[in-house]
Amino acid sequence: MSRRLFLLASPAVLAGCVTGGGPIGSYAGRQDAGVTLPAMDTSNVDPRFLRQEVAYATREVAGTIVVRPSERHLYYVLGNGRAIRYGVGVGRQGALWHGRAAVGRKGSWPNWTPTANMIAYDQRNARYAGGMAGGIANPLGARALYLYRGSRDTMYRLHGTNVPSSIGQAVSSGCIRLFNHDIIDLHDRARIGTPVVVMA
């Protein structure tokens, strides 16, 4: 197989090529908006799912978020063939929807309200039918980015998690979850109107 044919046949390999030398940023504990965010022990985390700068070939413009649920990764496009790559966990809702949208709203330690399906799946969620205040035990974690098409909420969210072990996994509920440290980083980079592409 020629080198050119190999490169054309292997976009997923190219997309995940790491040339940045490992994880970037800190997973240390800190105070965040009045909430104590504990340090994250990364020693048992697959390095593929830690935040890192990677080579990433794409036609999307710098500042675009690209979600690849089947790969369990999310990319924030930097341009010039580079991106910040984050590991994600993919919930049922996160696997069902794909297409283009934009960040229409952002939340810091957001409230969480379970859907009717979540309550039917686990009756313990019924106690939060009126909403659960933001905090370290909240399923949405430290931040949430709400995806919109025009003025319509798609009900698709990029958010943190209170179950770090779910990153890199398929999970029963929710959309696209990131480590709390990572969703804070992404939240700081993204702006209202940031384009988002969710791959099928």
PEDANOR-V342006 format. One record per residue. N is the residue number from 1. PHI is phi in radians with two decimals (none if undefined). PSI is psi in degrees with one decimal (999 if undefined). D_FIRST is the distance of its C-alpha to the first C-alpha in Angstrom with 2 decimals. Layout:
# PEDANOR-V342006
N;PHI;PSI;D_FIRST, N;PHI;PSI;D_FIRST
This chain:
# PEDANOR-V342006
1;none;130.8;0.00, 2;-1.25;159.1;3.80, 3;-1.06;-40.4;6.58, 4;-1.11;-45.0;8.31, 5;-1.11;-40.5;6.43, 6;-1.06;-43.7;6.44, 7;-1.16;-39.9;10.00, 8;-1.19;-30.8;11.01, 9;-1.50;-5.5;10.21, 10;-2.24;53.3;12.03, 11;-1.09;-31.9;15.47, 12;-1.18;-36.2;17.34, 13;-1.14;-44.4;15.71, 14;-1.09;-42.3;16.54, 15;-1.07;-32.0;19.94, 16;-1.77;11.9;20.92, 17;-1.20;118.1;19.86, 18;-1.65;122.0;23.14, 19;-2.25;11.6;24.12, 20;-1.64;-6.8;27.84, 21;1.54;25.9;28.83, 22;1.86;-173.4;30.04, 23;-1.01;148.7;32.71, 24;-2.10;156.8;34.93, 25;1.37;177.9;38.50, 26;-1.96;145.6;41.10, 27;-2.00;26.9;41.71, 28;-1.32;159.0;45.27, 29;-1.22;155.7;48.33, 30;-2.96;165.9;50.42, 31;-1.55;133.0;53.03, 32;-2.41;109.0;51.67, 33;0.91;40.7;54.15, 34;1.46;0.6;56.64, 35;-1.93;137.3;54.24, 36;-1.47;110.9;53.26, 37;-1.63;112.3;49.47, 38;-1.24;157.1;48.88, 39;-1.08;147.5;46.32, 40;-1.84;126.0;43.10, 41;-1.37;109.5;42.03, 42;-1.63;2.1;38.28, 43;-1.12;-28.1;38.02, 44;-1.84;11.4;36.97, 45;-1.62;132.3;34.73, 46;-1.00;122.4;30.97, 47;-0.95;-23.6;29.95, 48;-1.09;-22.3;27.42, 49;-1.81;7.3;30.51, 50;-1.59;146.7;32.51, 51;-1.02;127.5;32.89, 52;-2.76;154.4;30.57, 53;-1.49;132.7;29.16, 54;-2.36;162.5;25.39, 55;-1.24;133.7;22.80, 56;-2.61;108.7;22.72, 57;-1.50;120.5;21.23, 58;-2.73;155.8;23.64, 59;-1.58;-6.0;25.76, 60;-1.24;146.5;28.81, 61;-1.33;157.9;31.51, 62;-0.98;140.0;32.66, 63;1.66;-3.9;35.08, 64;-1.48;144.0;33.35, 65;-1.75;127.5;32.95, 66;-2.06;122.8;29.86, 67;-1.85;128.2;30.22, 68;-2.09;84.2;27.34, 69;-0.98;-41.2;29.36, 70;-1.17;-25.1;26.61, 71;-1.56;-14.0;25.06, 72;1.10;38.9;28.62, 73;-2.41;153.3;28.35, 74;-2.22;138.9;30.23, 75;-2.09;135.3;29.33, 76;-1.86;111.5;31.90, 77;-1.25;125.4;30.22, 78;-1.66;-23.2;31.38, 79;1.68;171.2;29.63, 80;0.94;36.4;27.64, 81;1.29;20.6;24.55, 82;-2.22;155.9;26.60, 83;-2.71;157.4;28.32, 84;-1.59;126.4;30.59, 85;-1.89;134.3;29.13, 86;-2.13;143.6;31.61, 87;-1.37;146.5;31.39, 88;-2.35;157.5;33.18, 89;-1.83;143.8;34.81, 90;-2.01;114.1;34.65, 91;-1.47;173.9;37.89, 92;-0.96;-47.9;38.56, 93;-1.14;-33.4;39.42, 94;-1.17;-25.0;36.40, 95;-1.57;-17.1;34.09, 96;-1.56;-26.0;35.96, 97;-1.90;143.1;35.99, 98;-2.63;161.7;33.33, 99;2.41;-159.6;33.55, 100;-1.94;142.0;35.00, 101;-2.70;-168.0;38.21, 102;-2.54;155.5;39.91, 103;-1.21;114.0;41.82, 104;-1.76;-17.9;45.35, 105;-2.76;150.7;47.14, 106;-2.26;143.8;46.76, 107;-2.32;139.8;48.71, 108;-1.87;123.3;49.64, 109;0.76;60.4;50.51, 110;-1.24;156.2;50.77, 111;-1.21;153.9;52.92, 112;-2.20;131.2;51.26, 113;-2.16;116.7;52.60, 114;-1.17;146.1;51.06, 115;-1.33;168.6;50.39, 116;-1.04;-38.1;52.32, 117;-1.14;-38.2;49.26, 118;-1.14;-37.3;49.00, 119;-1.21;-40.3;52.70, 120;-1.14;-36.7;52.41, 121;-1.23;-37.8;49.51, 122;-2.49;103.0;51.47, 123;-1.04;-19.2;55.20, 124;-1.12;-21.8;55.46, 125;-1.27;-13.8;53.96, 126;-1.05;-29.8;57.09, 127;-1.16;-15.7;59.00, 128;-1.86;18.1;56.75, 129;-1.01;-29.0;57.23, 130;-1.56;1.7;59.11, 131;1.93;146.4;56.40, 132;-2.03;127.4;55.54, 133;-1.07;151.3;56.15, 134;-1.11;151.9;53.34, 135;2.81;-179.1;52.93, 136;-1.16;-24.0;50.89, 137;-1.58;-6.7;51.29, 138;-1.25;133.2;50.29, 139;-1.05;-23.4;47.07, 140;-1.42;-10.8;46.01, 141;1.22;-151.8;46.15, 142;-1.32;-28.3;46.77, 143;-2.60;160.6;45.49, 144;-2.51;140.0;44.39, 145;-1.98;123.2;42.73, 146;-1.77;124.0;43.83, 147;-1.60;133.9;41.62, 148;-2.18;152.6;43.40, 149;-2.02;106.7;42.76, 150;1.11;-125.4;45.55, 151;-1.67;2.7;48.64, 152;-1.69;126.0;47.38, 153;-1.27;123.0;46.37, 154;-1.33;-11.5;43.22, 155;1.22;14.0;44.36, 156;-1.76;129.6;40.93, 157;-2.22;145.5;41.27, 158;-1.87;122.4;39.27, 159;-2.61;172.2;41.54, 160;-1.40;-166.2;42.22, 161;-2.70;150.3;42.98, 162;-1.73;9.6;45.63, 163;-2.26;81.1;43.17, 164;-0.99;-29.1;40.59, 165;-1.17;-11.6;39.04, 166;-1.41;-11.3;37.86, 167;-1.19;131.7;35.21, 168;1.58;0.7;31.73, 169;-2.04;163.6;33.40, 170;-1.58;132.5;34.35, 171;-2.19;165.9;38.13, 172;-1.29;-28.9;40.94, 173;-2.52;169.9;42.27, 174;1.61;-174.0;41.85, 175;-1.93;-105.4;39.09, 176;-2.02;115.6;36.75, 177;-1.92;145.7;38.22, 178;-2.21;161.5;37.49, 179;-0.94;145.8;39.18, 180;-0.98;-40.4;42.51, 181;-1.08;-35.3;41.66, 182;-1.35;-38.6;38.47, 183;-1.20;-30.3;40.19, 184;-1.12;-43.9;42.86, 185;-1.08;-46.0;40.26, 186;-1.15;-42.4;38.64, 187;-1.00;-40.2;42.13, 188;-1.21;-30.5;43.08, 189;-1.40;-40.2;40.08, 190;-1.37;149.8;40.33, 191;-2.11;163.4;43.14, 192;-1.06;129.6;44.83, 193;1.70;-8.0;42.73, 194;-0.96;125.7;39.39, 195;-1.22;143.6;36.75, 196;-2.29;132.1;34.93, 197;-2.07;120.8;31.91, 198;-1.86;115.8;31.49, 199;-1.34;151.1;28.20, 200;-1.26;999;28.40
